[in-house]
Amino acid sequence: MASIASPTSNRKHSVALLVARDQRRYALSPFFAKSDGLLVVDPVERRRRYRANAARTSESACDLILASGATRLICGYVAVPDRDRLRAAGIDVRLGSCARTVNDLVTSFETLPDA
C-alpha cells in the first residue's frame, strides 16, 4: 500500500530560496530584503511555490520565510540579526552562489556553507 506524505514531512524536504525573478525564470538573489520573492522547492515531490516579497524589508522577508513552513533556506546574503531570527525558529540557513542554478543549489544544499 502506498503511503501519502504528510505536510510535515514535506516541510523537511522543502528548501526555500530568496530569488530574483525574470518572467518565469528564477535565480538566487544577491540581496535579502530586496529579493523579488521566495521560491519554495520540494525536491521529493518536484513542486515549486513562489511568493512575492512585496514589502521588500528584512522583516517582511523573514516573515515570508517563516510563513512558508520550510526548514531550510538558501540565500545569497543574510544579515546577522535576520540569520539569528531564522535559526532561532529552527531554520537551517545556508549561503549559495548566485551563479549556480536553483536546481543545483537545492540538490547540493547539504554541501553549502552555513550562513
Secondary structure, DSSP 8 states (H G I E B T S, - for coil): ------HHHHHHH-EEEEEEEETTEEEE-S-STT-SEEEEEETTTTEEEEEE--S-SHHHHHHHHHHHT-SEEEES---HHHHHHHHHTT-EEEE--TTS-HHHHHHTGGGS-B-
